[in-house]
């Protein structure tokens, strides 16, 4: 009984926290052309961008050439760079 009561209280708290948060607009997806434009604006080599993203040079090359999709973590970091450029 006590566990059920604690779970109910926790659920209400989480619901209240979610109601208080502001809406975050969804950003446009990063395209391969965006990656090259970001890199050129920063005057970075692929290896510099790879170090920033925490991946390897080949991964950046594949993203720029559309060989692989851009995952969520890389997408968010690239969005930050794009908005700062």
N, C-alpha and C positions, 0 to 999 in steps of 0.2 A: 504494500500500500504506500509506504513511504517513497519507494523508488518511482512509483507512478506519479506521485505528487511532485517530486523533484523534476521529473521529465516534463510535466505539464508546465511548471514554473519556468523551466529553461526554454521550452517552446515559445511561451509568451514573450520572454525577454528577446529571443532571437527575432520574433515577429515584430516587436517594437523597434529593434535596431534596424531591421530592413525597411520599415516604414519611414524611419527618420533619414535614411540615406537619400542623397540627391541622385537624379537620373544622370547616367553617364552616356553621352551620345556614342553611337558606334562609329568608329573611324573607317574611312575608305581603305580597302585592302591595298597593300603595297604591291606594285607591279615590278617586273624585272627592269623596266625603264626607270622607275623611281629609284631603284637601288643604284643604278649607274649615275643618275643625277645627284643623289645624295653623296655618293663617293666623290664625284667630280667637284661638287660644291665645297666639300671639306678638303679637297686636294689630297685624298687618301688613296693609297694602293689597296688592292684587294686584301693583302695581308694585314693592313691596319684595320680595315673593317672587320675582318675575321677575328682579330684580337678583341675588338670592341664587343662583337656578338658572342664571343666565347666558342667559336667554331673554327674550322680550318679553311684555308685559302680555297681549296677545291669546292667546299660547300658554297662559298660566296660566288664562285664562278658558275656553279650549277644553278643557283638562284637567279643570277643575272641573265643566264641564257635560257631560263624557263625549264630546265631539266628536272628540277625538284620544286615542290611547293614551299612556301614560306610558312613555317610553323608559328604558333602563337607567341612564344617568347621572342623570337626574332622579329615578328611582326610588330610587337609593342616597342621594342628597342628602335626599330627602323622608323616607326611613327614619331618617336621622340626626336630622332635626328632630322626627320623631314620637317617637323614643325619648327625646329631651331634653325634650319637652313634658310 
